[in-house]
Amino acid sequence: MKLGPRYKIAKRLGASIFEKTQTRAFALSAERSAAAKKGKGRRGGSDYGKQLIEKQKLRLSYGLTEKQFATYVQKALESHTNPQAMLFILLETRLDSIAYRMGLASTRRAARQMVSHGHLTVNGTRVTIPSYHVSVGNVIAIREGSRESGLFGGIVEKLKEYKHPSWVSFNTDTREGVLTSAPVFKEQDTIADIGAVFEYYTR
């Protein structure tokens, strides 16, 4: 997936969705830009423009192409349940999302690379597809041949201070984790307004 300058994209969207923008310096810069725009008396923009921004924030935070993201949205809309909660579940049960939530990677992009390079297994089978759907009860483990890799150096100490979301667990002794339940959607768990995302696709 080709992108333009990540710093400019994140600044335009007002969200730290890339590694280089997940810093205090970026946050301060974004705050200054927002204050400057407010001072110039700019209007809030159209509903469409706001919906587009929310869609881009969510799509790019998960590192998805437009086609991939639209497919997830369509599945959520066809689920005959709460579409916001269903979209969150679909995005969060990707293998790269699970690896990120377990604390095995500091960013979603790093989690995607971790999976793509074959460092993780699901129920004992090596998986290299970041979008692989993880089901409740599936065991995700650091592959035996990767456990001594520098990628996982200090993982035990790191995870001592890490707080997992309620739907995953990870055992540092066995280097194995489990999706214990379906991800629970809470607005504070996402950087975007998911309701606005659906408004964009159903306008």
N, C-alpha and C positions, 0 to 999 in steps of 0.2 A: 504494500500500500504506500503510494507516494504522497508525501506531504510537503507543504512549503515550510518556511522558517517556523519552527515550533514555538519560539518565544513570542513571535507576533501573533500566531494563532491563539495561543493560550491567553495572551493579553486581550485580544479581540473578544474572546469568549468569556473572559473574566473568571477563568478557572485554571488551577495548576494541574493540568492533565498530563504533562510530560515530566520526565525526570529532571530536566534542567530548569523546570519552572516550579519544582517542589522545594523551594527554598524561601527563607525569610526575606531575602533581597527581592525576589519576584513579588511576594505578597505586598511588600511596601511600595514597590513600583506600581503595581496594579491599583493599590489604594490611592496613590497620587493621581494616576490617570483618571480614575473614577471621579475623584474630587474635582479635577480640572474640567471634565466634561459637564459635571453638575453645575459648576460655576459659570459655564458658558450658556447655561439655560437651554441645553438641548432637550428635545422632547424624548419621551420614553421609547419612541419607535412603534411600528405597527405590531399588531398581535402576531402576524405571520413572521415578522422579524424576530420577535421574542421566542416564538415556537421553534424557529430554525436554530437559534442559538442553543436552546435547551437540548434539541436533538443532537446537534454537533457535539455538545459537551459530553453527553452520555455515550454517543457512538465512539468518539475518540478516546474517552477514558478507558474503554474496553478494547481499544485498538482494532476496531472492526471496519470493514469496507462498508460502503453504503448498501450494497446488495445483501451482505451478511446481516447487517442491522435491521434492514427492512424485513427480512425473512423472520427474524425473531419477533418483531412487532406484529407481523401478520399472524404468526402462531399464537401470540398472546391474545390478539383480538378474536381468534377463532376458538379459543379455549372454553368459552361460555362460563367464565369465572371472572374474578377481579383481574382485568387486564394489566393493571399496574403491578400487582403482586406477581402475576404470572410472568411478565417480562423480566422482573427482578430475578425470579427463580431460574428462568432460562439462561440469563446472563451469568448468574452466580454458580450454576452447576456445570459450567465449562471447566475443564480440567485446569486451565491456566488460572481461572478465578479461584478455584479451590486451593491451588498451590499458594497463591497470593494470600488468601484468607488464613491459611495455616501458618503463615509467617515464614515460609521457605524462601520467599523472594521479597525484596523491599518495594518493588513496583510491579504493576501488571505486565509491563513490557518485559521485565526480567523473568517473570513467571512464564510468559509465552516462549521465550528463548530456552528456558529450562526444560520445558516440555518438548519443544521442537528438537532439542539435542538429545532426547532420550534419557534424561536423568531420573524420570519417575516411572513407576509401574502402577497399574490398577489391577487389583486382585491377582498380583503376581505376573501380569503381562506388561511388557514394556510398551508404552504409548507415546507416540511422537506427534499427535494431533492436538493442538491447543484447544480446539472447539469440542473435543471428545466430551460427551455427556456423562457426567458422574451421577449414579443413582444412590439413593439413601442406602447405607450399609456397605457401600464399596470401600475397599481399603486402598489408600494411596500411600505409596512408600517410596523412599529414596532408593533408587536401584543400587544393588550390592556393589557393582563396579564403580559407582559414583560417590560412595559415601566418604571416601578419602580425598575427594576432589576439593580444591581450594574454594570451590563454589559454596561448599557447605561447612567451611572452616568456622569454628566457633558457634555452630548452630545451636548447641545445647545451652550455652550461656545467653545467646541472643533470645531464645524462646522462653527463658526464665522470666523475662520482663515483658513478654508479648501476651496480649489478651486476645484470645480467639473469639470470633463471634459464636453465638450459641449453637450454630448448626454444624460446627466442625470440632474435631479434637485431634491432638497429635501427641504421640508418645515419643519423647526424645531418646528413651532407652532402646526402643525397637526401630526408631526412625520410620514409624508408620502412623498414618492418620486415618480418620474415618469421617465420612459425611454422615453425621448422626441423625439429621432430620432435614426437611426441606428448608431452604433459606427463608427467613422471616423478613418481609419487607417493612422497612421503617424509612420515612423520608430522610432522616438524618444519615442513612447509610449510603445515599447517592449524592453526587454533586450537582444533579440536575432535577428539574421539575418534570417528573415522568408524566404527569397529567398533560403538560404542555406538549410533550413528545407525541402523545396520542392525538392531540388536537391537530398537530402538524400533519399527521398521516391520514386523518379522517376529515380534513377540511373540505 
